[in-house]
Amino acid sequence: MEGGFFEAVALWSQVAGAVAFLVVVILLFRKYLMPAVKANQDARNAEIAEAEARRERINAELAQARGELTRADEDAVEIRARVAVAENREREKLLADARHEGERLIQNAQGELERARLAARDRLRIEMIEKALVKARGEAARRVDAATETRLVEATLDDLTRGRG
């Protein structure tokens, strides 16, 4: 029995040591590791909350950016429409100005043509008169003798002195 008693004491001593070790381990775990685990868990939860908040902000910014993109597309369509209207107006104005300028040039050209016709007609008349004079002088020199020339000169002088001329 004596050997059994000491063996039982040794066994219970090992059990008590193991229980004491476990109690110390549990107390140390609760005192030091649980706050660290809790702090780590709180930090991870805060990171998750921050990430979710950031995701919500990004989603809100994305929705806002999509709205702005839609407005920009609408503005671009409106600007294109305005450009088309302005382009048509400008084209019509340029065409009207070109027509007006063309009509003005045609009128000027017609006036210039009429002036050129008149000038050509006058030159033709003068040329014909000069040719007729040359021919008449040649014919007159051939037909008029000295006595006829004297009589014509005296008649002209007489008409001039009487005031008929």
Stockholm file with secondary structure:
# STOCKHOLM 1.0

chainA/1-165         MEGGFFEAVALWSQVAGAVAFLVVVILLFRKYLMPAVKANQDARNAEIAEAEARRERINAELAQARGELTRADEDAVEIRARVAVAENREREKLLADARHEGERLIQNAQGELERARLAARDRLRIEMIEKALVKARGEAARRVDAATETRLVEATLDDLTRGRG
#=GR chainA/1-165 SS CHHHHHHHHHHHHHHHHHHHHHHHHHHHIIIIIHHHHHHHHHHHHHHHHHHHHHHHHHHHHHHHHHHHHHHHHHHHHHHHHHHHHHHHHHHHHHHHHHHHHHHHHHHHHHHHHHHHHHHHHHHHHHHHHHHHHHHHHHHHHHHCCHHHHHHHHHHHHHHHHHTCC
#=GC SS_cons         CHHHHHHHHHHHHHHHHHHHHHHHHHHHIIIIIHHHHHHHHHHHHHHHHHHHHHHHHHHHHHHHHHHHHHHHHHHHHHHHHHHHHHHHHHHHHHHHHHHHHHHHHHHHHHHHHHHHHHHHHHHHHHHHHHHHHHHHHHHHHHHCCHHHHHHHHHHHHHHHHHTCC
//
